Amino acid sequence: MYIIGADIGTTGTKTMLISETGAREGYAYQEYPLITLADGGVEQRAEDWWRTLAATVRQATAGVADKSEIKALSLSTQGGSCVLLDEGGQPLGHAHTWMDNRPDSALDAFSGMDERHFYEASGWRLNGFMMASRAVWYRRNQPDLWARAKQYLTTVDYVNLRLTGRAAIDPTNAAMTQLFDIRTLDWDEKILAAAGVAPSLLPDIVPSGEVVGALTPEAADELGLAAGTLVVSGAHDQYAAAVGAGAFEPGDMLLSTGTAWVLMGIAGKLTYDYEDFLGIGNHAVQGLFGALTSIPTAGVGIEWCRKNFAEQVMKDGALSRISLGKLDETAETRIPRNAGLFFFPQFNGRVFPRWTPKSKASFMGLSLEHDSYDMALAIMEGVAFDTMMNIEAYAAKGFPCRRLKLLGGASKSRLWTDILRNVTGLPLMRFREADITCLGAASLAAKACGMFGSVSDAARAMTKDVAELMEAPSGALREHYTRKYSLYKARLPRVEEFYQING
């Protein structure tokens, strides 16, 4: 007995086959291109979402002789990207991705509406990256295309339509459209009217973990699966990651570390942030809510340092960058002498808890005794300090963090993980599985088809070999980072003031 979890992301699709024990039995990945336009448009082909899903499902399941043993599949997807379909279900041009900023010019269409309503209904402040403003942009700039549209879909509902014949979206992805009310779990009539979107254009709303339908014979043939295989409503990629990481309790906080670091606090009730406007949404587990923000360039500093400052080593007759493992090992020895060296990681300004768009990254306390390893350590510390400021701000807004769940690139660094744990003072669960979103989608599918009794049981079984729980720290290192964090917070306003004046 098997299930499939697939992640259809911004630049590619990953598919994972999971057995009834929770073991990973097959995996495949395929990329697809972004189409970047001179006017700020960032598009892609909706057909690529489908093509890469079909190809990766075939590859990941190649070892299963009897495809009837594969009981269900579910999707994790990028949010906010969209495509218009004609009456035959064919795309009217390229899909627009969530990175496409052309609808910024359409925000004036909502000037008569209360911005508070947008935030309370959708969980997001009015912005140009979601489908409400994009609909206005279509009407103004491509009116013939808009007039021909019979469906206005996101990634997940387009693919569900291809899989089952039913366009269905889950609440976590629906919230990313800014046309949905997270309180009523339905499309918002006021926003639809202001955006000029008829309800008939939109997909059905199916809660995460519930069955959308079964594979049509045509879809089954393309995917190489049995007709009738269940398709289960999935989740937006950040919420799929929360499921895969077992972030099911108020007080859990997910920290996904890539180029940007994304934080998601979990709460048991709908809690708004009227000061900084955290992105609020429905969790994939009913009755829970998530609050999203990011540290936009947190993950780039180490590679920037390694590329430009770190020593190089001779390998196979050529100079290569020093390994991350060696960087960790040597940087750790610099902790005692680095007490006065600070790095402020705001390469492109700060988003949260204070929005400071003019801020830039800075070292403070750099002297001739310092080298690239000292700089790398300071970068890791500075990002950890910024993360702690976010965690403290979350707590003040009703999202206290009692346990941190760490995913992505930083989780591979023992030193960075240990710095985070000692700066925050929190128990930390580290996941060494890069594709936790696939496991989140698979967990939803596994519960729906009866493979596991609950989504949490499924997630626990799928991550048992890739999760490491580290208890809350104590001792000299914790005391060192408590002192240094206090100094960081005292110095940060001076850095921000400098760029505010001179930026």
CORTA-V640032 format. One record per pair of residues at least 4 apart in sequence whose ideal C-beta (glycine too) atoms are under 7 Angstrom apart, sorted by the first residue. I is the first residue (numbers start at 1). J is the second residue. If there is no record, write none. Layout:
I_J ; I_J
This chain:
1_20 ; 1_69 ; 1_71 ; 1_451 ; 2_17 ; 2_18 ; 2_19 ; 2_25 ; 2_64 ; 2_69 ; 2_70 ; 2_71 ; 3_18 ; 3_71 ; 3_72 ; 3_73 ; 3_442 ; 3_445 ; 3_446 ; 3_449 ; 3_451 ; 4_15 ; 4_17 ; 4_57 ; 4_70 ; 4_73 ; 4_442 ; 4_445 ; 5_16 ; 5_18 ; 5_74 ; 5_76 ; 5_438 ; 5_439 ; 5_441 ; 5_442 ; 5_445 ; 6_13 ; 6_14 ; 6_15 ; 6_53 ; 6_56 ; 6_73 ; 6_75 ; 6_438 ; 6_441 ; 7_13 ; 7_14 ; 7_76 ; 7_237 ; 7_435 ; 7_437 ; 7_438 ; 7_441 ; 8_13 ; 8_49 ; 8_53 ; 8_75 ; 8_77 ; 8_78 ; 8_155 ; 8_159 ; 9_13 ; 9_78 ; 9_237 ; 10_78 ; 10_97 ; 11_31 ; 11_32 ; 11_34 ; 12_29 ; 12_30 ; 12_31 ; 12_32 ; 12_52 ; 13_30 ; 13_52 ; 13_53 ; 13_56 ; 14_29 ; 14_56 ; 14_435 ; 14_438 ; 15_28 ; 15_53 ; 15_56 ; 15_57 ; 15_60 ; 16_24 ; 16_27 ; 16_60 ; 16_435 ; 16_438 ; 16_442 ; 17_25 ; 17_26 ; 17_60 ; 17_61 ; 18_22 ; 18_23 ; 18_24 ; 18_25 ; 18_442 ; 18_462 ; 19_23 ; 19_25 ; 20_451 ; 21_461 ; 22_461 ; 22_462 ; 22_464 ; 25_63 ; 26_60 ; 26_61 ; 26_63 ; 27_60 ; 28_56 ; 28_59 ; 28_60 ; 29_56 ; 30_52 ; 30_55 ; 30_56 ; 32_44 ; 32_48 ; 32_52 ; 33_44 ; 34_42 ; 34_44 ; 34_97 ; 35_43 ; 35_44 ; 35_94 ; 36_42 ; 37_41 ; 37_43 ; 39_102 ; 40_100 ; 40_101 ; 40_102 ; 41_100 ; 41_102 ; 42_97 ; 42_99 ; 42_100 ; 43_94 ; 43_95 ; 43_96 ; 43_97 ; 43_100 ; 44_48 ; 44_94 ; 44_95 ; 44_97 ; 45_94 ; 45_95 ; 46_83 ; 46_91 ; 46_95 ; 46_158 ; 47_51 ; 47_91 ; 48_52 ; 49_53 ; 49_155 ; 49_158 ; 49_159 ; 50_54 ; 50_159 ; 50_162 ; 51_55 ; 52_56 ; 53_57 ; 53_159 ; 54_58 ; 54_222 ; 54_223 ; 55_59 ; 56_60 ; 57_61 ; 57_223 ; 57_224 ; 57_225 ; 58_62 ; 58_223 ; 58_224 ; 61_67 ; 61_70 ; 61_224 ; 64_69 ; 64_70 ; 67_224 ; 67_225 ; 67_226 ; 68_226 ; 70_225 ; 70_226 ; 70_229 ; 71_229 ; 71_230 ; 71_449 ; 71_451 ; 72_229 ; 72_230 ; 72_232 ; 72_445 ; 72_448 ; 72_449 ; 73_229 ; 73_231 ; 73_445 ; 74_232 ; 74_234 ; 74_441 ; 74_442 ; 74_444 ; 74_445 ; 75_156 ; 75_159 ; 75_234 ; 75_441 ; 76_234 ; 76_235 ; 76_237 ; 76_240 ; 76_437 ; 76_438 ; 76_440 ; 76_441 ; 77_155 ; 77_156 ; 77_173 ; 77_234 ; 77_236 ; 77_237 ; 78_98 ; 78_155 ; 78_237 ; 79_98 ; 79_173 ; 79_176 ; 79_236 ; 80_98 ; 80_129 ; 80_130 ; 80_176 ; 81_95 ; 81_96 ; 81_97 ; 81_98 ; 81_154 ; 81_155 ; 82_95 ; 82_96 ; 82_131 ; 82_134 ; 82_152 ; 82_153 ; 82_154 ; 83_91 ; 83_95 ; 83_153 ; 83_158 ; 84_92 ; 84_145 ; 84_149 ; 84_152 ; 85_89 ; 85_90 ; 85_91 ; 85_92 ; 85_149 ; 85_150 ; 85_151 ; 85_153 ; 86_90 ; 86_92 ; 86_148 ; 86_150 ; 87_150 ; 89_161 ; 91_95 ; 92_145 ; 92_148 ; 92_149 ; 93_145 ; 96_100 ; 96_134 ; 98_129 ; 101_128 ; 102_137 ; 103_128 ; 103_133 ; 103_134 ; 103_136 ; 103_137 ; 104_128 ; 105_137 ; 106_128 ; 106_133 ; 106_136 ; 106_137 ; 106_140 ; 107_126 ; 107_128 ; 107_133 ; 109_136 ; 109_194 ; 110_126 ; 110_194 ; 113_117 ; 113_118 ; 113_194 ; 115_119 ; 115_125 ; 115_126 ; 116_120 ; 117_121 ; 117_190 ; 118_122 ; 118_125 ; 118_126 ; 118_178 ; 118_191 ; 119_124 ; 119_125 ; 119_272 ; 119_277 ; 120_272 ; 121_181 ; 121_183 ; 121_188 ; 121_191 ; 122_175 ; 122_178 ; 122_180 ; 122_182 ; 123_175 ; 123_182 ; 123_279 ; 123_280 ; 123_281 ; 124_130 ; 124_178 ; 124_279 ; 125_277 ; 128_133 ; 130_134 ; 130_176 ; 130_177 ; 130_178 ; 131_135 ; 131_152 ; 131_177 ; 131_178 ; 131_179 ; 132_177 ; 132_178 ; 132_179 ; 132_191 ; 132_195 ; 133_137 ; 134_138 ; 135_139 ; 135_152 ; 135_195 ; 135_196 ; 135_197 ; 136_140 ; 136_195 ; 136_196 ; 137_141 ; 138_142 ; 138_145 ; 138_146 ; 139_143 ; 139_146 ; 139_196 ; 142_146 ; 143_147 ; 144_148 ; 145_149 ; 149_201 ; 151_167 ; 151_201 ; 152_197 ; 152_201 ; 152_202 ; 153_157 ; 153_158 ; 153_167 ; 153_203 ; 154_158 ; 154_169 ; 154_173 ; 154_177 ; 155_159 ; 156_160 ; 156_169 ; 156_170 ; 156_173 ; 156_234 ; 157_161 ; 157_167 ; 157_168 ; 157_169 ; 157_203 ; 158_162 ; 159_163 ; 160_164 ; 160_166 ; 160_167 ; 160_168 ; 160_212 ; 160_231 ; 161_165 ; 161_166 ; 161_167 ; 162_219 ; 163_215 ; 163_219 ; 163_231 ; 164_212 ; 164_213 ; 164_214 ; 164_215 ; 164_216 ; 164_231 ; 165_213 ; 165_216 ; 166_204 ; 166_212 ; 166_213 ; 167_203 ; 167_204 ; 168_203 ; 168_204 ; 168_206 ; 168_212 ; 168_233 ; 169_173 ; 169_174 ; 169_203 ; 169_205 ; 170_174 ; 170_206 ; 170_207 ; 170_208 ; 170_233 ; 170_234 ; 170_235 ; 171_175 ; 171_185 ; 171_205 ; 171_207 ; 171_208 ; 171_282 ; 172_208 ; 172_235 ; 172_236 ; 172_239 ; 172_281 ; 172_282 ; 172_284 ; 173_236 ; 174_180 ; 174_205 ; 175_180 ; 175_182 ; 175_281 ; 175_282 ; 176_236 ; 178_191 ; 179_187 ; 179_188 ; 179_191 ; 179_192 ; 179_195 ; 179_197 ; 179_202 ; 180_187 ; 180_188 ; 181_186 ; 181_188 ; 182_280 ; 182_281 ; 182_282 ; 183_270 ; 185_205 ; 186_205 ; 187_192 ; 187_199 ; 187_202 ; 188_192 ; 189_193 ; 190_194 ; 191_195 ; 192_197 ; 192_199 ; 197_201 ; 197_202 ; 206_210 ; 206_212 ; 206_233 ; 207_233 ; 207_286 ; 208_233 ; 208_234 ; 208_235 ; 208_284 ; 208_444 ; 209_232 ; 209_233 ; 209_284 ; 209_444 ; 209_447 ; 209_448 ; 209_455 ; 210_233 ; 210_448 ; 211_230 ; 211_232 ; 211_448 ; 212_231 ; 212_232 ; 212_233 ; 213_231 ; 214_228 ; 214_229 ; 214_230 ; 214_231 ; 215_219 ; 215_220 ; 215_225 ; 215_227 ; 215_228 ; 215_229 ; 215_231 ; 216_220 ; 217_221 ; 217_227 ; 218_222 ; 219_223 ; 220_225 ; 220_226 ; 220_227 ; 220_229 ; 225_229 ; 230_448 ; 230_449 ; 232_444 ; 232_445 ; 232_448 ; 234_240 ; 234_441 ; 234_444 ; 235_239 ; 235_240 ; 235_243 ; 235_284 ; 235_440 ; 235_441 ; 235_444 ; 236_240 ; 237_241 ; 237_437 ; 238_242 ; 238_256 ; 238_262 ; 238_264 ; 238_292 ; 239_243 ; 239_283 ; 239_284 ; 239_290 ; 240_244 ; 240_284 ; 240_437 ; 240_440 ; 240_441 ; 241_245 ; 241_254 ; 241_256 ; 241_407 ; 241_436 ; 241_437 ; 241_440 ; 242_247 ; 242_254 ; 242_264 ; 242_283 ; 242_284 ; 242_290 ; 242_440 ; 243_284 ; 243_440 ; 243_443 ; 243_444 ; 243_455 ; 243_459 ; 244_436 ; 244_437 ; 244_439 ; 244_440 ; 244_443 ; 244_459 ; 244_463 ; 245_254 ; 245_405 ; 245_407 ; 245_431 ; 245_436 ; 246_456 ; 246_459 ; 246_460 ; 246_463 ; 247_252 ; 247_254 ; 247_266 ; 247_405 ; 248_252 ; 248_285 ; 248_288 ; 248_456 ; 249_266 ; 250_266 ; 250_267 ; 250_268 ; 251_266 ; 251_400 ; 251_401 ; 251_402 ; 251_403 ; 252_266 ; 252_403 ; 252_405 ; 253_263 ; 253_264 ; 253_265 ; 253_266 ; 253_391 ; 253_401 ; 253_404 ; 253_405 ; 254_263 ; 254_264 ; 254_405 ; 254_407 ; 255_261 ; 255_263 ; 255_387 ; 255_404 ; 255_405 ; 255_406 ; 255_407 ; 256_261 ; 256_262 ; 256_407 ; 256_408 ; 257_261 ; 257_299 ; 257_406 ; 257_407 ; 257_408 ; 257_409 ; 257_410 ; 257_411 ; 258_299 ; 258_408 ; 258_409 ; 259_299 ; 259_300 ; 260_294 ; 260_295 ; 260_296 ; 260_297 ; 260_298 ; 260_299 ; 261_294 ; 261_295 ; 261_298 ; 261_299 ; 261_387 ; 262_292 ; 262_294 ; 263_293 ; 263_390 ; 264_290 ; 264_291 ; 264_292 ; 265_290 ; 265_291 ; 265_394 ; 265_399 ; 265_401 ; 266_283 ; 266_288 ; 266_290 ; 267_271 ; 267_289 ; 267_291 ; 267_398 ; 267_399 ; 268_287 ; 268_288 ; 269_289 ; 270_280 ; 270_289 ; 271_289 ; 271_398 ; 271_399 ; 272_280 ; 273_277 ; 273_278 ; 273_397 ; 276_352 ; 276_353 ; 278_291 ; 278_292 ; 278_293 ; 278_397 ; 279_291 ; 279_292 ; 279_293 ; 280_289 ; 280_291 ; 281_289 ; 281_290 ; 281_292 ; 282_289 ; 283_288 ; 283_289 ; 283_290 ; 284_444 ; 285_455 ; 291_394 ; 291_399 ; 293_351 ; 293_352 ; 293_390 ; 294_351 ; 295_383 ; 295_386 ; 295_387 ; 295_390 ; 296_348 ; 296_351 ; 297_345 ; 297_347 ; 297_348 ; 298_345 ; 298_383 ; 298_386 ; 299_409 ; 300_304 ; 300_347 ; 301_305 ; 301_345 ; 301_379 ; 301_383 ; 302_306 ; 302_376 ; 302_379 ; 302_380 ; 303_307 ; 304_308 ; 305_309 ; 305_310 ; 305_372 ; 305_375 ; 305_376 ; 305_379 ; 306_310 ; 306_321 ; 306_322 ; 306_327 ; 307_321 ; 309_372 ; 309_375 ; 310_321 ; 310_322 ; 310_327 ; 310_372 ; 310_376 ; 311_322 ; 311_372 ; 312_319 ; 312_320 ; 312_321 ; 312_322 ; 313_320 ; 313_322 ; 314_319 ; 315_320 ; 322_326 ; 322_327 ; 323_327 ; 324_328 ; 324_413 ; 325_329 ; 326_330 ; 327_331 ; 327_376 ; 328_332 ; 328_413 ; 328_414 ; 328_415 ; 330_373 ; 331_373 ; 331_376 ; 331_377 ; 331_415 ; 332_415 ; 334_338 ; 334_373 ; 334_374 ; 334_377 ; 335_377 ; 338_374 ; 338_377 ; 338_378 ; 339_484 ; 340_365 ; 341_365 ; 341_366 ; 341_370 ; 341_374 ; 341_378 ; 342_364 ; 342_365 ; 342_378 ; 342_382 ; 342_488 ; 342_491 ; 343_363 ; 343_378 ; 343_379 ; 343_381 ; 343_382 ; 344_361 ; 344_362 ; 344_382 ; 344_492 ; 344_495 ; 345_361 ; 345_379 ; 345_382 ; 345_383 ; 345_386 ; 346_350 ; 346_356 ; 346_359 ; 346_360 ; 346_361 ; 347_360 ; 347_361 ; 349_356 ; 349_357 ; 349_358 ; 349_359 ; 350_354 ; 350_355 ; 350_356 ; 350_359 ; 351_355 ; 352_390 ; 352_393 ; 353_389 ; 353_390 ; 353_393 ; 356_496 ; 358_499 ; 358_500 ; 358_503 ; 359_496 ; 359_499 ; 360_499 ; 362_495 ; 363_378 ; 364_491 ; 366_370 ; 370_374 ; 370_375 ; 372_376 ; 373_377 ; 374_378 ; 375_379 ; 376_380 ; 377_381 ; 378_382 ; 379_383 ; 380_384 ; 380_415 ; 380_416 ; 380_419 ; 381_385 ; 381_419 ; 381_484 ; 382_386 ; 383_387 ; 384_388 ; 384_419 ; 384_420 ; 384_423 ; 385_389 ; 385_423 ; 385_485 ; 385_488 ; 386_390 ; 387_391 ; 387_420 ; 388_392 ; 388_423 ; 388_424 ; 388_485 ; 389_393 ; 390_394 ; 391_395 ; 391_401 ; 391_424 ; 392_396 ; 393_397 ; 394_399 ; 394_401 ; 395_399 ; 395_400 ; 395_401 ; 401_426 ; 403_426 ; 403_427 ; 403_429 ; 404_424 ; 404_426 ; 404_428 ; 405_429 ; 406_410 ; 406_411 ; 406_417 ; 406_420 ; 406_428 ; 406_429 ; 406_430 ; 406_431 ; 407_411 ; 407_431 ; 407_436 ; 410_416 ; 410_417 ; 411_417 ; 411_430 ; 411_431 ; 411_432 ; 413_417 ; 414_418 ; 415_419 ; 416_420 ; 417_421 ; 417_428 ; 417_430 ; 418_422 ; 419_423 ; 420_424 ; 420_428 ; 421_426 ; 421_428 ; 421_470 ; 421_473 ; 422_473 ; 422_477 ; 422_478 ; 422_481 ; 423_481 ; 423_485 ; 425_472 ; 425_473 ; 425_478 ; 426_472 ; 427_469 ; 427_470 ; 427_471 ; 427_472 ; 428_470 ; 429_467 ; 429_468 ; 429_469 ; 430_468 ; 430_470 ; 431_436 ; 431_463 ; 431_466 ; 431_467 ; 432_466 ; 433_439 ; 433_463 ; 433_466 ; 435_439 ; 436_440 ; 437_441 ; 438_442 ; 439_443 ; 439_459 ; 439_462 ; 439_463 ; 440_444 ; 441_445 ; 442_446 ; 442_462 ; 443_447 ; 443_455 ; 443_458 ; 443_459 ; 443_462 ; 444_448 ; 444_455 ; 445_449 ; 446_451 ; 446_452 ; 446_458 ; 447_452 ; 447_454 ; 447_455 ; 447_458 ; 451_458 ; 452_457 ; 452_458 ; 452_461 ; 453_457 ; 455_459 ; 456_460 ; 457_461 ; 458_462 ; 459_463 ; 460_464 ; 463_467 ; 473_477 ; 473_478 ; 474_478 ; 476_480 ; 477_481 ; 478_482 ; 479_483 ; 480_484 ; 481_485 ; 482_486 ; 483_487 ; 484_488 ; 485_489 ; 486_490 ; 487_491 ; 488_492 ; 491_495 ; 492_496 ; 493_497 ; 494_498 ; 495_499 ; 496_500 ; 497_501 ; 498_502 ; 499_503
